[in-house]
Amino acid sequence: MASVANAEELDAVTCSVCKDVYKNPVKISCDHTFCEDCVNQTWAANGNQTCPVCRKPADGLKETDFDMIQKMSIQSIICSRCSNNVILTEFRRHERICGSTASFNGPSTSLGLGRGLGDMSGNNIYTFPCPYCSKRNLDRDDLLRHVLGLHKDEDPKVVCPICKVMPWGDSDQLSGNFLDHIKLRHRFDYDRFVDLNQDEDTAFKNTLTLSMQQH
């Protein structure tokens, strides 16, 4: 049975960019670990491939951090919303299903990143319905896998369910090609990475700036 992680152990499994439990952790050449989405988006925004922590050149090289995954697989955290004991490797997915935005109290709460940002309109910004069928409660990764698996040959022109609930989204705008759209436009989890109460460009730039100021 997994042991409940203490504050020091949670610090060790917290991404320094999004300030949340790692999701798909990858290690770059300087041996720092990040969520795969986080390092990809940081590199894209900065226009270079340096480490977000030590600033050493990383040359775009990254590999799955299996040691980190193993560490997370034997530790758990108590969800403050439902009180369930959740394995750390499953916690990000659990948050979206549970609907909690404050169930992980990591060491970075004071930075204003990820905790309590959300969407003040009250929209569900954690999980989304399939635009083709009745399947619901899909996070971004699940939505992409679901559409690729069951709907890849259907009409690509649909309203993106992620854009539909974003403050800056257009609920009537049809995507020219939904699969291409979600891969390019929604390459990371907005609710954990940016302040959704700002416009999209400002929110993303401010998140990167705050992260860099800490290192």
N, C-alpha and C positions, 0 to 999 in steps of 0.2 A: 504494500500500500504506500502511496506517495506521502511524503512528509510535508507539512505546511511550511512554506518558506518564510523565513524571518526577514527583517528589513535589509540586512546585509546581503542575503541571498537574492532578494528581489532586485537590489541595486545591480547585481551581477548579471541579471537577465533583462535589463532595461536598455532599450535602444537610446543612444545619446542624441538622436535626431528627433524622433517623435515622442520620446519620453514615455513610452509604453512598453509592455512586455514584447519581446521579439516576435515578429511574424516572419516566417521564412528567413531565419538568420543566415547571413553570408559573411565570410571573413575576407578582407582584402589583403593586399600584399604586406601591409605594415602590421598585420595581426589584429587590427581592430575589427569588431563585429557590428553589423547593423542589420535592420530589416532590409530585405532585398529592394522593396519599393523605395525605402527611404534613401538608400545610397544611389539608386538609379535616378531619382528625382533631384537629389542634390547635385549630382554630376551634370544633369541636363540643365538645371537652372544656373549653375556657376559657369558652365561652358568649359570646364576642365575636369579632370579625373584625379583630384587629390583627396586625401582622407579628410572627412569633415571634422575630425578630432585633432590629429597631429599635423595635418596639411602636407604630409609627404606624398609624392606622386604615386598613384596606384595603377596607372596604365590601363585602367578599365578591367583589371583582372579581379575576379572574385570567385569564391567557391563556397558551397554549402558548408556551414559550420556544424558538422555532425556532433562534435563534442558539446556544443551549446544545446543542440536538440536533445541529446542524451541527458544533460543536466536538467533541462526543463521537463523531461518526461517522468522524472522521479520526484518532482516537487509540485506542490499545489498551492492554491490560494482560495480563501473563503470569499465568495461573491457577496458583497454587502447588500445586494438587492434580494436575492433568493436564498442566501445562506448556504448554497451548495458548495461542496469542496471540489474545485475544478483544477484539473491538471494544467500546468502552465502552457504546455504546447497547444491546448485547446481553448485557452482563456479568451483570446481575441474573438474567436468565433462565438464563444459563449456570450460575450458581452452583447453581440448583435442580436442573438436570439433572445436573451434575457431583457434587452432594452435598457441596460444600465449604462450611464455615462460617468459614473463615479465609483465603480466597484473595485477599481485598481488604484490604490493609494501609494504610488511609487515615490521614489525619492525626489521627483522633479515637479511635484504639484505646484510649488511656488513659482515656477517659470511661466505658468499660464499656458502651457502647451498641452493639448489633448484633454485636460481635465475641465469639464464644465463649459466647453466651448459650445458645440452643438448648434442647433437652429432654434432661435427664439420663437419661431412660428408654431412650434409644436409638431412639425412634420416628423415622420419616422425617417431618419437619415442613416440608419444602420443596416436595414435590410430592405430588399426591393422585390416587386413582383416581376414575373416573366412577362414581357410585352406580347408574347405569342399564346400563352396558355394560362391556366388558373394557378400554376405553381407560385407560391409566395414565400416570404421570409428567406430570401437568398441574399447573402452578402455579395460584394463585388466579384470575388473569385468564384463563388458558387454560381452566380448569374452567368458569367462567361462560360464556365464549364457546361452548365445546363443548356445554354443556347448552342454551343458548339456540338454537344452530343445529340440534341433532339431537334433543333430548328435551323441548322446551318443552311439548309436548302430552301427555306421559306423566304418570303418577300423581305429584303433587307431594310426597306423603308418603314420604320416604325418610330414611335416616340420613345426616347430613351427614358426608362423609369428612374434613373439616377438624376439626370438633368431635371426631370419633372419636379422633384422635391427640393432641389437646391435653390437658395435665395436668388441666385443669378441665372437660374435655368429658365428655359422657355417651355412651358408645358404643352405647347402645340407644335413645336418644331420637330419635323420628321428628320431622322438621321438618314443620310444618303445610303449608308451601309452600316448597319448597327454593329456588326462584329468589329469592323475597322474602327468605328467611333469609340466603342468601349475600350479597345486596346490602346488607342492613342489619347483619348480625352480623359479617361478615368484609369490611369495607370497606378493610382495609389488610393488609399482609403481617406477620403476627405474629412470624415468626422474625427479621425485620430490625428490628423496632420495639420489642419488649418482651422482658423476661426471662421466659421460659416456665416457669421454676422457681418463680415466685411465682404467687399467685392472680391471676386476670385483671384485676380492678379495680386492685389494688395495683401490678401490673406496669406498666399503662398510665399510672397517675398518677406513678409514680416516673420513668418515661421522660421524661414532659413536664417534671417538676421538674428533672431533670438537664440537660435541653436548655436550659431557661430560665436555669439558674445560669451557663451559659457565655456569656451575652450580657447 
